[in-house]
Amino acid sequence: MSSSHPLYKPLSKEEQEIRLLVLQPGSKSDPLEGYLDHFSLWNFTEDTIPFWTALSYSYLYATLRQLRDLEMAKTLWVDQLCINQSDNEERSWQVSIMRLIYERASVVIGWLGNYDESLKTLLRAVEIVGGIAKFNVEMADAEGLIETWSSSKVYHLCDIIRGNDIKLDSVKVTLQKLLNLFIEGSRNEWFNRKWIVQEHAVAKMLVLQAGHFSTVWFLFYDAFKGVTDCMGWPGTEASDAYRVFYALDITYYACLTEQEDLKSAEILRLSTLLNAHQVRKAGDPKDHIYALIGISRDGSKETQGLIDYSQTIESVYQKVATHCITTDRSLELLLNCCAGKQRELSYKLPSWTRDWTDVIA
């Protein structure tokens, strides 16, 4: 495949080549330095596949500066740098193998930002709450919690959340503050990106990171579930946060069990995925579709062939509508064609085609 950009050498589509960024070591004050290397997703064994991290992010420059090591180079996959964004042909087929890219990554880092102190506090607290054992709904009182947790962990959690010397009888107050941090965290831009659905669903390990603080997804979600259980799950105030986190988690488990579980296969229908994650955002209107095709159960050659950035938005949305109606053998998708707000658009869609850029709460 040809590439006119001086930074990019052509990739071999036959070898399923991707580019990896080798980020050179340096201090925070040093300029960012690195180079792009080619790697084949086709020709590798468990012994030859390199250790590399796939980045899932909103702010690239800050992410790279934070993740750079002082002494050792790091190998990363970063879509904005590793794909020639000015080449629609390359961009289209690289996006079509995005699932493979995230599956083969040693770890996926979800970058939540560098300056949000409440997120840093939340991740520190999650390490404690998630490391305790799962909560039990029957222990939703301070006495029960204290009997389950060691005193040192309770004091530590209270200290992190409230920042001063706290007695054990204030655990419930602390949990409410922790729940508020989860609610605030659910509004973070990263959690509301369309692309993270696939990135999270197929990752070997997803690490959430804010500044220097990090935790793994399963601890984060277990902690959220535990706190909401104790505070009256899920509760009106936490319903939006629950919707954001639960939709991610159920899609992840559906991907794990789709071969054995008919319910999981149903969750992974393209039409179901589009509806379940309709509130998430995408910079390119076509990515409302493309971000989910890779994990859909109907991710056949037909749907993979839909990924073409040279197509118009109208063409993409109409083809997806036709595909979903034909595959599902249902007109249910038509029920939502007129849902949401009526807006001025730069493109026109027929009445039977859903506008996936129209976020419906």
C-alpha distance (Angstrom), angle and dihedral (degrees) to the residues before:
residue distance angle dihedral
M1 . . .
S2 3.79 . .
S3 3.78 123.9 .
S4 3.79 125.5 -170.2
H5 3.80 95.8 -168.5
P6 3.86 111.3 101.5
L7 3.82 91.9 -138.7
Y8 3.80 94.6 57.3
K9 3.78 129.1 68.4
P10 3.83 115.5 -160.8
L11 3.80 117.0 -84.7
S12 3.80 123.1 -137.7
K13 3.78 110.1 -120.2
E14 3.82 90.9 -169.3
E15 3.82 91.0 57.2
Q16 3.83 91.5 42.4
E17 3.77 89.6 -124.5
I18 3.77 122.8 -172.3
R19 3.79 131.7 -179.2
L20 3.79 122.3 -116.0
L21 3.78 123.3 -159.9
V22 3.80 114.7 -131.6
L23 3.79 102.8 -155.9
Q24 3.78 111.4 -156.2
P25 3.83 120.2 -134.8
G26 3.77 121.1 -100.4
S27 3.77 145.9 136.7
K28 3.80 124.7 -90.2
S29 3.80 91.5 -96.4
D30 3.83 94.5 50.8
P31 3.81 119.5 95.9
L32 3.79 115.9 -106.2
E33 3.81 112.9 -95.4
G34 3.76 131.8 179.6
Y35 3.78 146.3 120.1
L36 3.80 138.3 -128.4
D37 3.79 120.9 -111.8
H38 3.82 129.0 -172.2
F39 3.80 123.0 -121.3
S40 3.80 129.8 180.0
L41 3.80 117.4 -135.0
W42 3.79 87.2 -163.6
N43 3.79 104.0 52.9
F44 3.78 106.8 52.1
T45 3.78 142.8 100.2
E46 3.79 130.6 -155.7
D47 3.82 86.9 -96.0
T48 3.79 96.3 51.0
I49 3.81 102.9 39.5
P50 3.82 108.0 106.1
F51 3.79 124.3 -126.4
W52 3.76 105.3 -107.2
T53 3.77 138.6 159.8
A54 3.78 124.6 -134.7
L55 3.78 113.6 -146.6
S56 3.77 123.2 -139.9
Y57 3.77 106.6 -172.4
S58 3.78 151.6 141.7
Y59 3.81 100.5 -151.8
L60 3.81 111.7 42.6
Y61 3.81 104.2 -175.9
A62 3.81 94.7 50.2
T63 3.80 90.7 45.3
L64 3.81 94.6 54.2
R65 3.80 93.1 46.4
Q66 3.79 91.2 51.6
L67 3.81 95.9 45.6
R68 3.81 96.5 45.3
D69 3.80 113.9 111.2
L70 3.80 123.6 -132.9
E71 3.80 95.1 -133.8
M72 3.80 112.2 13.5
A73 3.80 133.9 56.7
K74 3.80 116.2 -117.8
T75 3.79 126.1 -145.3
L76 3.79 113.2 -140.5
W77 3.77 140.8 170.8
V78 3.80 110.3 -141.3
D79 3.79 115.9 171.8
Q80 3.81 97.1 -149.1
L81 3.82 91.4 55.0
C82 3.80 103.6 27.8
I83 3.81 94.9 51.5
N84 3.79 121.4 59.3
Q85 3.80 96.8 -122.4
S86 3.81 92.4 -167.1
D87 3.81 92.3 59.9
N88 3.82 108.5 77.1
E89 3.80 93.3 -171.1
E90 3.80 93.7 54.0
R91 3.78 92.4 40.4
S92 3.80 91.2 52.9
W93 3.79 98.1 52.1
Q94 3.81 94.0 39.7
V95 3.81 89.1 54.3
S96 3.81 88.9 48.6
I97 3.84 89.2 61.0
M98 3.82 94.4 40.5
R99 3.79 91.5 112.8
L100 3.81 90.4 58.3
I101 3.80 90.8 48.5
Y102 3.79 93.3 55.2
E103 3.81 93.0 40.3
R104 3.81 91.9 54.7
A105 3.81 95.0 45.2
S106 3.81 113.5 106.4
V107 3.79 90.4 -136.4
V108 3.80 136.9 -3.3
I109 3.79 117.9 -141.5
G110 3.78 118.1 -154.1
W111 3.79 103.7 -155.5
L112 3.81 110.5 -149.7
G113 3.79 97.5 178.2
N114 3.75 140.9 -83.6
Y115 3.78 106.4 -111.7
D116 3.81 107.5 42.9
E117 3.80 104.8 108.5
S118 3.83 93.6 -172.6
L119 3.82 90.2 58.0
K120 3.79 91.2 49.8
T121 3.80 89.3 50.7
L122 3.80 90.0 48.5
L123 3.82 93.8 52.2
R124 3.80 91.6 48.7
A125 3.80 90.7 50.6
V126 3.81 92.3 46.5
E127 3.79 90.2 58.9
I128 3.79 88.4 59.3
V129 3.81 99.9 39.5
G130 3.80 94.1 41.3
G131 3.79 91.8 46.8
I132 3.80 93.4 56.2
A133 3.87 104.2 72.0
K134 3.72 124.1 -89.2
F135 3.77 116.8 -62.5
N136 3.76 120.9 -109.4
V137 3.79 119.1 -138.3
E138 3.81 89.1 -137.0
M139 3.80 89.7 62.6
A140 3.78 95.2 60.4
D141 3.80 93.3 129.9
A142 3.78 129.4 83.1
E143 3.83 94.1 -114.2
G144 3.80 92.8 53.2
L145 3.78 91.7 47.7
I146 3.78 92.5 49.4
E147 3.81 90.9 51.4
T148 3.81 90.0 52.3
W149 3.78 99.8 43.0
S150 3.75 125.5 58.4
S151 3.79 111.5 -110.5
S152 3.78 91.4 -119.3
K153 3.82 92.0 57.8
V154 3.79 92.9 48.0
Y155 3.79 91.5 49.7
H156 3.79 90.7 46.3
L157 3.80 92.4 50.7
C158 3.80 91.7 47.8
D159 3.78 90.4 48.6
I160 3.81 92.8 52.0
I161 3.79 94.9 47.4
R162 3.79 100.6 39.2
G163 3.78 102.3 23.2
N164 3.80 99.3 -135.9
D165 3.80 144.3 68.6
I166 3.80 107.3 -59.9
K167 3.79 131.7 -175.8
L168 3.78 121.4 -131.2
D169 3.79 93.8 -109.3
S170 3.81 89.5 70.8
V171 3.80 95.0 64.4
K172 3.80 91.9 109.0
V173 3.79 90.7 53.4
T174 3.78 88.3 50.4
L175 3.82 91.8 50.3
Q176 3.81 90.5 52.0
K177 3.78 89.6 53.3
L178 3.78 89.8 48.4
L179 3.81 90.5 50.1
N180 3.81 88.8 51.7
L181 3.81 89.0 53.5
F182 3.82 90.4 52.9
I183 3.80 90.8 49.4
E184 3.80 91.0 50.1
G185 3.80 91.4 44.3
S186 3.81 91.8 53.4
R187 3.80 87.7 65.2
N188 3.80 91.7 59.0
E189 3.79 111.6 122.9
W190 3.81 92.9 -120.6
F191 3.81 94.3 59.4
N192 3.79 89.9 51.9
R193 3.83 98.1 52.5
K194 3.81 116.0 111.6
W195 3.79 93.2 -140.9
I196 3.81 95.0 61.4
V197 3.81 90.9 70.5
Q198 3.81 91.9 72.2
E199 3.80 94.2 32.7
H200 3.79 90.4 56.2
A201 3.80 97.1 38.6
V202 3.81 97.1 58.9
A203 3.82 102.1 30.4
K204 3.81 118.6 120.9
M205 3.78 86.3 -145.2
L206 3.80 128.4 1.6
V207 3.79 115.6 -157.0
L208 3.80 119.1 -168.2
Q209 3.79 111.8 -150.2
A210 3.80 134.9 -175.3
G211 3.79 113.6 177.0
H212 3.81 107.1 -46.6
F213 3.80 93.6 -22.8
S214 3.79 121.8 93.7
T215 3.79 144.3 162.3
V216 3.79 136.4 177.3
W217 3.80 120.3 -101.4
F218 3.80 98.2 -115.2
L219 3.81 91.2 56.2
F220 3.80 90.5 46.7
Y221 3.79 93.8 51.4
D222 3.81 94.4 41.7
A223 3.80 89.4 52.1
F224 3.81 91.4 49.8
K225 3.80 91.8 48.8
G226 3.80 91.0 46.9
V227 3.79 94.2 51.2
T228 3.81 93.9 45.6
D229 3.81 90.2 48.0
C230 3.78 90.4 54.2
M231 3.80 94.4 44.2
G232 3.82 95.7 46.8
W233 3.80 108.1 -74.1
P234 2.91 123.7 -88.5
G235 3.81 99.5 -15.1
T236 3.78 127.3 -174.5
E237 3.79 95.0 -90.1
A238 3.80 92.1 54.0
S239 3.81 97.6 40.7
D240 3.82 95.8 100.6
A241 3.80 92.0 47.7
Y242 3.79 89.7 47.4
R243 3.80 90.9 52.4
V244 3.82 91.6 51.1
F245 3.82 96.0 47.1
Y246 3.81 99.3 35.3
A247 3.82 94.2 51.9
L248 3.81 88.7 55.5
D249 3.78 94.1 47.1
I250 3.81 97.4 46.5
T251 3.82 90.6 49.2
Y252 3.81 89.8 50.9
Y253 3.82 92.9 52.8
A254 3.79 91.7 43.6
C255 3.81 89.1 57.6
L256 3.81 89.6 50.7
T257 3.79 94.6 51.1
E258 3.81 105.8 27.9
Q259 3.81 93.4 114.1
E260 3.83 94.1 55.3
D261 3.78 104.2 28.8
L262 3.80 123.7 64.8
K263 3.82 90.8 -163.3
S264 3.81 90.1 56.9
A265 3.79 90.5 49.8
E266 3.80 88.8 53.2
I267 3.82 91.3 51.3
L268 3.80 88.6 54.2
R269 3.79 96.7 55.8
L270 3.80 107.2 122.8
S271 3.81 91.6 -123.3
T272 3.83 91.2 50.8
L273 3.79 92.3 48.8
L274 3.80 91.9 48.6
N275 3.80 91.0 52.9
A276 3.82 95.8 41.9
H277 3.81 93.2 52.9
Q278 3.79 100.2 32.7
V279 3.83 93.0 119.8
R280 3.81 92.9 61.5
K281 3.78 120.7 98.3
A282 3.79 134.8 -123.9
G283 3.80 129.6 -172.4
D284 3.80 93.5 -142.2
P285 3.84 114.8 48.2
K286 3.81 89.9 -137.9
D287 3.80 90.2 59.5
H288 3.80 90.3 69.4
I289 3.81 82.3 75.5
Y290 3.79 104.1 26.7
A291 3.81 94.0 52.0
L292 3.82 91.2 63.7
I293 3.80 104.4 35.5
G294 3.81 94.0 83.8
I295 3.82 94.1 62.1
S296 3.79 97.8 36.5
R297 3.81 116.5 112.4
D298 3.78 87.7 -131.1
G299 3.82 89.2 55.9
S300 3.79 90.4 132.0
K301 3.78 128.1 143.0
E302 3.78 86.3 -85.3
T303 3.81 94.6 59.5
Q304 3.80 93.2 36.6
G305 3.79 86.0 55.5
L306 3.80 88.8 60.3
I307 3.79 89.7 70.9
D308 3.77 102.1 95.7
Y309 3.79 120.3 132.0
S310 3.79 91.7 -164.1
Q311 3.83 89.6 68.4
T312 3.78 121.9 94.0
I313 3.80 120.7 -109.6
E314 3.81 89.3 -114.2
S315 3.80 91.4 54.6
V316 3.82 94.1 47.9
Y317 3.80 94.8 48.1
Q318 3.79 93.7 45.6
K319 3.82 92.4 49.5
V320 3.80 90.6 49.5
A321 3.80 91.6 49.5
T322 3.82 90.8 50.5
H323 3.81 91.2 47.0
C324 3.82 95.0 49.3
I325 3.82 94.5 46.1
T326 3.81 91.2 47.8
T327 3.81 96.7 43.0
D328 3.81 96.3 42.5
R329 3.82 92.1 40.7
S330 3.77 85.4 -140.7
L331 3.79 138.6 108.7
E332 3.80 92.1 -148.8
L333 3.79 90.4 112.3
L334 3.81 88.5 65.3
L335 3.82 90.8 64.4
N336 3.78 90.6 73.8
C337 3.77 99.4 41.4
C338 3.79 92.1 100.3
A339 3.81 96.2 34.4
G340 3.78 121.6 116.0
K341 3.75 129.7 30.6
Q342 3.75 123.8 -32.7
R343 3.78 107.1 -118.5
E344 3.74 140.0 176.6
L345 3.79 107.0 -100.8
S346 3.78 133.3 -169.6
Y347 3.80 88.3 -138.7
K348 3.80 134.8 46.8
L349 3.79 126.3 -131.4
P350 3.81 128.8 -167.7
S351 3.80 117.5 -111.4
W352 3.81 92.7 -102.0
T353 3.82 94.6 56.1
R354 3.79 123.3 86.8
D355 3.80 119.7 -133.1
W356 3.81 101.3 -134.3
T357 3.80 93.0 -169.4
D358 3.81 89.3 67.8
V359 3.80 103.2 93.2
I360 3.80 111.2 -147.1
A361 3.78 116.4 -162.5
